Amino acid sequence: MMHDTIGPTLHALVIMGVSGSGKSTIGEALAKRLGWRFEDGDGFHPPSNVAKMKAGHPLNDEDRRPWLEAIAAEIERVAATHGHVIIACSALKRAYRDILVHGRHDTRIVFLDGSQELIAARLQKRKGHFMPPELLASQFEALEMPTTAEHVVTVPIDADVESIVSDIVRRLAPRRAAV
């Protein structure tokens, strides 16, 4: 199977966005296209965080720190073995993204950007996820839009999955010198 290539020095991509933006769906499709491993960041939450969210309570920074540190440790482990991983993680605040990337040049953030209305409509259709749609407003309130200084790839999510994945691959592809 032929896989697309992205920057040869990249070992990890963090697919970020609010709940319902498509992190898992896009992350899985992108991993398949690149031949990389996919991990859902939700799997790194301690049980206390999952219970808190199921009860309808938003997480605070203290709750999120061990979760973000566990994801950062996985990125470190994968990079040390020259592997490749895509991790879906909300990473709503700059401080969270800094914990995940902490100056690494082999890790990039991909921000799935969509309106609250579009994402609310998607959440209405979801079944069996621990993020109640009512918490979406708190996610948008907490979202600190990525800045150019973060070298984040921002992609709009108002397209089909394959188009979004192609957009990400195109944006991450090494630039070829003009001949």
C-alpha positions in Angstrom: 0.0 0.0 0.0 1.3 3.4 -0.9 1.2 6.0 1.8 1.4 9.7 1.5 4.5 11.3 3.0 4.7 14.3 5.3 7.7 15.9 6.8 10.3 13.2 7.2 11.3 14.4 10.7 7.8 14.3 12.1 7.0 11.6 14.6 3.8 12.8 16.1 0.7 14.7 15.1 -1.8 16.0 17.7 -5.2 16.5 16.2 -6.9 19.2 18.3 -10.3 20.8 18.6 -13.4 20.9 20.7 -15.4 17.7 21.3 -17.4 16.9 18.1 -14.9 18.6 15.7 -13.9 15.2 14.3 -10.6 14.5 16.1 -11.0 10.7 16.2 -12.6 10.4 12.8 -10.0 12.6 11.1 -7.1 11.2 13.1 -8.0 7.6 12.2 -8.4 8.4 8.5 -5.2 10.4 8.5 -3.3 7.5 10.3 -4.6 5.0 7.7 -3.5 7.3 4.9 0.0 7.8 6.3 0.5 4.3 7.7 0.9 5.7 11.2 -0.6 4.5 14.5 -3.6 6.3 15.9 -4.4 6.9 19.6 -7.4 8.6 21.0 -6.3 11.0 23.7 -9.4 10.2 25.7 -7.7 6.9 26.5 -5.1 8.7 28.5 -7.6 10.3 30.9 -7.5 9.0 34.4 -10.8 7.4 35.5 -11.5 10.4 37.8 -11.7 12.7 34.7 -14.0 10.4 32.8 -16.3 10.2 35.8 -16.3 14.0 36.2 -17.2 14.5 32.6 -19.9 11.8 32.6 -21.4 13.7 35.6 -21.6 16.8 33.4 -18.8 18.7 35.0 -16.1 20.4 32.9 -12.5 19.5 33.7 -10.2 22.2 35.2 -6.5 22.7 34.5 -5.6 20.6 37.6 -7.6 17.7 36.2 -6.1 18.0 32.7 -2.4 18.2 33.7 -1.8 14.4 34.3 -3.8 13.6 31.2 -1.6 16.0 29.1 1.6 14.7 30.7 0.6 11.1 29.8 0.1 12.1 26.2 3.4 14.0 26.1 5.1 10.9 27.6 3.6 8.8 24.8 4.9 11.3 22.2 8.3 11.1 23.8 8.3 7.3 23.7 7.2 7.1 20.1 9.8 9.7 19.0 12.6 7.9 20.9 11.8 4.7 18.9 11.5 6.7 15.6 7.9 5.6 15.4 4.9 7.6 14.2 1.7 8.4 16.0 -1.4 10.5 15.6 -3.1 11.4 18.9 -6.6 13.0 19.1 -6.6 15.5 22.0 -8.7 18.6 22.6 -5.6 20.8 23.6 -7.9 23.8 24.0 -5.4 26.2 25.6 -2.0 27.3 24.6 -0.6 26.0 27.9 -1.9 22.5 27.1 -0.4 22.6 23.7 2.9 23.7 25.2 2.9 20.6 27.5 2.2 18.4 24.6 4.8 19.8 22.2 7.3 21.5 24.7 9.6 22.8 22.0 9.7 19.5 20.0 10.4 19.9 16.3 9.1 16.4 15.5 5.6 17.1 16.7 2.9 19.2 15.0 -0.5 20.3 16.1 -3.4 20.1 13.6 -6.4 22.3 14.6 -9.8 21.2 13.4 -11.6 24.5 13.1 -15.4 24.7 12.9 -18.3 26.8 14.2 -20.1 26.1 17.4 -23.3 25.6 15.4 -21.7 22.9 13.1 -20.2 21.0 15.9 -23.3 21.2 18.1 -25.3 19.6 15.2 -22.7 16.8 15.0 -22.8 16.2 18.8 -26.6 15.8 18.6 -26.0 12.8 16.3 -23.4 11.1 18.5 -24.2 8.1 20.6 -22.2 6.6 23.5 -19.6 9.4 24.0 -19.0 10.7 27.5 -19.0 14.4 26.4 -22.6 15.7 26.8 -23.5 18.3 24.2 -24.3 20.8 27.0 -20.5 21.0 27.7 -19.7 22.2 24.2 -20.2 25.9 25.3 -17.6 25.4 28.0 -15.2 24.0 25.5 -15.6 27.0 23.2 -15.2 29.3 26.2 -11.9 27.5 27.1 -10.6 27.4 23.5 -7.6 29.6 22.9 -7.2 29.9 19.2 -3.8 28.7 18.0 -1.4 31.5 16.9 1.1 31.5 14.1 3.9 31.3 16.7 2.7 27.8 17.5 3.3 26.5 13.9 -0.2 24.9 14.1 -1.8 23.6 10.9 -5.4 24.9 10.9 -7.9 23.1 8.7 -11.6 23.9 8.3 -14.0 21.0 9.0 -16.8 22.0 6.8 -15.9 19.3 4.2 -16.0 15.5 4.0 -13.4 13.4 5.8 -11.3 12.6 2.8 -11.1 16.2 1.7 -10.0 17.3 5.3 -7.4 14.5 5.4 -6.1 15.6 1.9 -5.9 19.2 3.1 -3.9 18.1 6.2 -1.5 16.0 4.1 -1.0 18.9 1.6 -0.3 21.4 4.4 2.2 19.1 6.0 4.0 17.9 2.9 7.6 18.9 2.6 7.9 21.9 0.3 9.8 21.1 -2.8 12.3 23.5 -4.2 11.4 25.1 -7.5 13.5 23.8 -10.3 
